[in-house]
Amino acid sequence: MIKAVVFDIGETLLDDTREWAAWADSIGVPRHTFSAVVGAVVASGRDNREAFEYFRPGFDLEAERQAREAAGCGQVIEESDLYPDVRPALTALRQRGFWVGVAGNQTAKVAELLWAMNLPADAIATSGEWGVGKPDPAFFERVAAMTPVNRDEILYVGDHRDYDIAAGRAAGLRTALIRRGPWGYMWHQDADVQVAADMVATSLEEIASALTKTA
């Protein structure tokens, strides 16, 4: 029985549209062009960060991120960046007694920004804080360690076939794929997802409804 639900961040809780647009502007590339290249990189099965290499060979993402922060153009997260179903779904799960966590491949600053938003969550953590990111098994060991139930009672929700569904399942967690963002739409009918995911949903409210009916 599932007793805890842990959510990925980008394109699960947060709509990344504004952040990707900011990066396109930062490196002086038209937004549509940048999005198209990111899509091509993702479709080929590579990490989306490799898209920067097409525009700036040798691009150092962390150094550029720090430069944006120093220039006062660092990442911000506003209420409008949350998908509309985030607060209702997380609230419904907590009201029905589920432990709710957030853990994804993001910077330590993103964790601070999410905490400041007072999300209805029991814990928030990022790869930047932990020093390890998905799909490394050590990331899911940290997820299991922060969650006060057995790992087979944890449902990990994300949009990425390899980083969320396959890696989460390999770590002994239950998994659900959310069909939104480029990865969710591209892989929601993938044969491997159909085998590895306990659920494929179009919204977080759909996941919350399914879980609360069986709780």
C-alpha positions in Angstrom: 0.0 0.0 0.0 1.3 3.5 -0.9 1.7 5.7 2.2 4.0 8.4 0.8 4.1 10.4 -2.5 7.3 12.1 -3.6 7.2 14.5 -6.5 9.8 15.5 -9.1 10.0 19.3 -9.6 10.6 20.4 -13.2 7.6 19.7 -15.4 5.9 17.9 -12.6 5.3 20.7 -10.1 6.8 23.6 -12.1 6.1 24.7 -15.6 9.6 25.3 -16.9 8.5 27.5 -19.8 9.6 30.8 -18.2 13.0 29.4 -17.1 13.8 28.0 -20.5 12.8 31.3 -22.1 15.1 33.1 -19.7 18.0 30.9 -20.7 17.3 31.5 -24.4 17.4 35.2 -23.8 20.5 34.9 -21.7 22.5 33.3 -24.5 21.0 35.4 -27.2 19.1 32.7 -29.1 15.5 33.0 -30.3 13.2 31.2 -27.9 11.6 29.0 -30.6 15.0 28.0 -31.9 16.2 27.1 -28.4 13.1 25.1 -27.7 13.5 23.2 -31.0 17.1 22.3 -30.2 16.2 21.2 -26.7 13.5 19.0 -28.1 15.8 17.4 -30.6 18.4 16.7 -27.9 15.7 15.1 -25.7 14.2 13.0 -28.5 17.7 11.6 -29.1 17.8 10.4 -25.5 20.4 12.9 -24.3 20.4 15.2 -21.4 18.7 18.5 -22.2 21.7 20.5 -20.9 23.6 19.3 -24.0 21.4 21.7 -26.0 23.6 24.6 -24.8 26.6 23.1 -26.6 25.0 23.8 -30.0 25.0 27.5 -29.3 28.0 27.8 -27.2 30.6 25.0 -27.3 32.1 24.4 -23.9 29.1 26.0 -22.2 29.5 25.8 -18.4 26.0 25.7 -17.1 26.9 26.1 -13.4 29.3 29.0 -14.1 26.6 30.7 -16.3 24.0 30.2 -13.5 26.3 31.8 -11.0 26.9 34.7 -13.4 23.1 35.2 -13.8 22.8 35.3 -10.0 25.5 37.8 -9.6 23.9 40.0 -12.3 20.6 39.9 -10.4 19.0 37.7 -13.1 18.9 34.4 -11.1 16.1 32.0 -11.0 12.9 33.0 -9.3 9.8 30.9 -8.8 6.4 32.5 -8.7 3.0 31.1 -8.0 2.2 31.2 -11.7 5.1 28.8 -12.4 3.3 26.1 -10.4 0.9 23.9 -12.4 -2.6 24.8 -11.3 -3.2 21.3 -9.8 -0.2 21.3 -7.5 -1.6 22.8 -4.4 -5.0 21.1 -4.6 -3.4 17.6 -5.2 -0.8 17.9 -2.5 -3.3 19.2 -0.1 -5.7 16.4 -0.8 -3.0 13.8 -0.2 -2.0 15.3 3.1 -5.6 15.5 4.3 -6.0 11.8 3.6 -2.9 11.0 5.6 -0.2 10.5 2.9 3.3 11.8 3.6 4.2 14.2 0.8 7.7 15.0 -0.3 9.4 16.9 -3.2 12.8 15.8 -4.6 14.2 16.6 -8.0 17.3 17.5 -10.0 17.5 21.2 -9.1 19.8 23.6 -7.4 19.9 24.3 -3.7 18.4 27.7 -4.4 15.3 26.0 -5.9 14.8 24.2 -2.6 14.9 27.5 -0.8 12.4 29.1 -3.2 10.0 26.2 -2.9 10.1 26.2 0.9 9.3 30.0 0.8 6.2 29.2 -1.2 4.7 27.2 1.7 3.9 24.2 -0.4 1.7 21.6 1.3 4.7 19.2 1.6 6.4 17.5 4.5 9.9 17.7 3.0 11.7 19.3 0.0 15.1 18.4 -1.2 17.1 18.8 -4.4 20.1 17.2 -6.1 22.0 20.4 -5.5 21.7 20.0 -1.7 22.4 16.3 -1.8 25.3 16.4 -4.2 23.8 13.6 -6.3 21.2 13.6 -9.0 18.9 11.3 -10.9 19.3 8.8 -12.4 22.0 7.8 -9.9 20.7 5.2 -7.6 22.2 7.2 -4.7 19.6 9.9 -5.3 16.8 7.4 -4.7 18.6 6.2 -1.6 18.3 9.7 -0.3 14.6 9.8 -1.3 14.0 6.6 0.6 16.0 7.8 3.6 14.0 11.1 4.0 10.7 9.3 3.7 9.3 7.7 6.9 7.9 4.6 5.3 9.2 1.5 3.5 10.5 2.2 0.0 7.8 -0.1 -1.6 5.3 2.2 0.0 6.6 5.3 -1.8 5.2 6.5 -5.1 7.6 8.7 -7.0 5.9 10.9 -9.5 7.8 12.4 -12.5 7.7 13.2 -16.2 11.0 11.5 -17.4 11.0 7.8 -18.5 14.7 7.2 -17.6 15.4 9.6 -14.7 12.1 9.1 -12.9 10.3 5.9 -13.9 13.1 3.5 -14.8 15.5 4.7 -12.1 12.8 4.9 -9.4 11.5 1.4 -10.2 15.1 0.1 -10.1 15.5 1.6 -6.6 12.4 -0.3 -5.4 10.0 2.6 -5.4 6.5 2.7 -7.0 6.3 5.1 -9.9 3.9 7.3 -11.8 4.5 9.2 -15.0 2.8 12.6 -15.4 1.9 13.4 -19.0 3.1 17.0 -19.3 6.2 18.8 -20.5 8.1 17.5 -23.5 9.2 14.3 -21.8 5.9 13.3 -20.4 4.2 13.7 -23.8 6.9 12.0 -25.6 7.1 8.9 -23.4 3.6 8.4 -21.9 2.9 5.6 -24.4 6.4 4.1 -24.3 6.5 0.4 -23.8 9.1 0.6 -21.0 6.9 3.2 -19.2 3.9 0.9 -19.5 5.8 -1.9 -17.8 7.7 0.1 -15.1 5.1 2.7 -14.1 2.3 1.9 -11.7 0.3 4.7 -13.2 0.3 7.1 -16.2 -1.8 10.3 -15.5 -2.6 13.5 -17.2 -2.7 15.5 -13.9 -1.6 15.4 -10.3 -5.2 15.6 -9.3 -5.8 12.3 -11.2 -3.0 10.7 -9.2 -4.3 12.1 -5.9 -7.9 10.9 -6.7 -6.7 7.4 -7.5 -4.7 7.2 -4.3 -7.3 8.6 -1.9 -9.9 6.2 -3.2 -7.8 3.3 -2.1 -6.5 4.8 1.1 
